[in-house]
């Protein structure tokens, strides 16, 4: 299957999205089921995560916006209704991290990464449907992030708070992350969320904070090897030397999109060059089979597994680099990555597997749908490629 706009659309509407419409809708408790295991078996009474649900909201909102299917609108509305009824903290504001299978809050912490994804989903739903409440909810979350998380003294955003917005001691997004106050990952998804919100709400204060985020990436997060530093303490002391290949290639095209939305020509030109440099840095993790490995250092690969989401971001990032430079090198690498996805990650039963190892063997111990596994990375990649390859 060649890498074309039509083939990306076909893969989206016949493989990725149908898995979620047929296998993940929770008819008993509302919204969507919390998990299916690596073989696609439903995990009954699984907890429901804000990341999964906000990503479903974004994906089906964007699919409806691009393709116009009422089925996608209905799925987006289902996700929106569940989020506003079960994840919004009506007492203290913000969205909860986790609810149980019936919608009862079981982890009410306010992770800034999660607030960002809720903004991303709400703003996309507003753009797709014109639902004013969605825009109001996105604006409220933006105000809370700026009030509690933004570090006015040292710049940047602090990671995590309890339900009442007091800073937590355990700031980690997941068990594999460092317990540090400021992370590239959270800032990247704030950048993504603020970009999407600014498209539908061109507020002057939001413009200032989005521009500040772009500058923060250009001046602080990008290192001398043109990849991202990942972890800092609250005083911006570096706490990690690991390179995340997927984040580098994702960050390049997201930075450029932010600069373009801001409408600052000089910043856009700078971000074009930066996007290409970040893409080149990510290629240190590109294997001979076309798959993008997970992590490494300046000298060696530390995790050679090929997860689903870096492949999705590689497809967009490589095509973005091709569009900027005109170099067929990047298009050829994107084609090879697309072949890798079709051969190893795309499940004939729908959706993508979580990851394969260096030999291409699927890891069925990882779930196929769950707290971190949504139709967002691969669904967004198909939507982006549909536009970029037309």
Order of alpha helices (4+ residues) and beta strands (2+ residues): alpha-alpha-beta-alpha-alpha-beta-beta-beta-alpha-alpha-beta-beta-alpha-alpha-beta-beta-alpha-alpha-beta-beta-beta-alpha-alpha-beta-alpha
